[in-house]
Amino acid sequence: MKVTREDVLHCAKLTHIQLSEEEVEAMRQSMESILTRAQHLSELDLSNVQPITEAMKMKLPRRPDEIERAFTQAQALANAPDSVDGQFRVPKVL
């Protein structure tokens, strides 16, 4: 598929990317190569291919859900910049 210099500049403007003249030509060639490969994929006959809903069918290992106490309240608040009544104090958002 043919990609023009104006196509590259338009994409660069949409993505807020500044390109030098050398980068414009390199980007044009890259975009053209990518779109040509994508066009080749669209020409394949995939009428007998079932869509894939997951990459691999495998059971994930499970572990029992056990409650553990990782930190005491004092340990959790030990490095807090500010706390009050056993809770983290943070700036108001609203």
C-alpha positions as CSV (number, residue, x, y, z in Angstrom):
1,M,0.0,0.0,0.0
2,K,1.3,3.4,-0.9
3,V,2.0,5.9,1.9
4,T,2.8,9.5,1.1
5,R,4.8,12.0,3.0
6,E,1.6,13.9,3.8
7,D,0.2,10.7,5.4
8,V,3.2,10.5,7.7
9,L,3.0,14.2,8.6
10,H,-0.8,13.8,9.3
11,C,-0.1,10.8,11.6
12,A,2.7,12.7,13.3
13,K,0.4,15.7,13.9
14,L,-2.3,13.4,15.4
15,T,0.1,11.8,17.7
16,H,2.0,15.0,18.6
17,I,5.3,13.6,17.3
18,Q,7.9,15.9,15.8
19,L,9.9,14.3,13.0
20,S,12.9,15.5,11.1
21,E,13.0,15.1,7.3
22,E,15.1,11.9,7.5
23,E,12.7,10.5,10.0
24,V,9.7,11.3,7.8
25,E,11.1,9.2,5.0
26,A,12.1,6.3,7.3
27,M,8.7,6.4,8.9
28,R,7.0,6.4,5.4
29,Q,8.9,3.3,4.4
30,S,8.1,1.6,7.7
31,M,4.4,2.4,7.5
32,E,4.3,1.2,3.9
33,S,6.0,-2.1,4.8
34,I,3.6,-2.7,7.7
35,L,0.5,-1.9,5.7
36,T,1.7,-4.1,2.8
37,R,2.1,-7.0,5.1
38,A,-1.3,-6.4,6.6
39,Q,-2.8,-6.3,3.1
40,H,-1.2,-9.7,2.4
41,L,-2.9,-11.1,5.5
42,S,-6.3,-9.9,4.3
43,E,-5.9,-11.9,1.1
44,L,-5.7,-15.3,3.0
45,D,-8.7,-17.6,2.9
46,L,-9.7,-18.1,6.5
47,S,-13.2,-19.3,5.9
48,N,-12.5,-22.7,7.5
49,V,-10.5,-21.4,10.5
50,Q,-12.3,-21.2,13.8
51,P,-11.7,-18.1,15.9
52,I,-9.4,-18.6,18.9
53,T,-10.9,-17.4,22.2
54,E,-7.9,-18.3,24.3
55,A,-4.2,-19.0,23.5
56,M,-3.8,-22.1,25.6
57,K,-6.3,-24.3,27.4
58,M,-4.7,-25.0,30.7
59,K,-5.7,-25.1,34.3
60,L,-4.1,-22.5,36.5
61,P,-2.7,-23.7,39.7
62,R,-4.8,-22.7,42.7
63,R,-3.9,-22.4,46.3
64,P,-6.2,-22.2,49.3
65,D,-7.2,-18.7,50.3
66,E,-5.8,-18.3,53.8
67,I,-6.0,-15.2,55.9
68,E,-2.6,-14.1,57.2
69,R,-1.6,-11.0,59.2
70,A,1.2,-9.4,57.2
71,F,1.8,-6.3,59.3
72,T,0.6,-4.9,62.5
73,Q,-1.1,-1.5,62.4
74,A,1.9,0.1,64.0
75,Q,4.3,-1.5,61.4
76,A,2.1,-0.4,58.5
77,L,2.0,3.2,59.8
78,A,5.7,3.3,60.8
79,N,6.9,5.0,57.6
80,A,3.8,7.0,56.9
81,P,4.5,10.7,56.5
82,D,1.4,11.5,58.4
83,S,-1.2,9.5,60.4
84,V,-4.0,10.2,62.8
85,D,-6.0,7.7,65.0
86,G,-4.2,4.7,63.5
87,Q,-5.0,5.7,59.9
88,F,-3.0,7.2,57.0
89,R,-3.7,11.0,56.6
90,V,-3.7,12.1,53.0
91,P,-4.5,15.5,51.4
92,K,-8.1,16.2,50.5
93,V,-8.8,15.6,46.8
94,L,-12.1,17.4,46.5
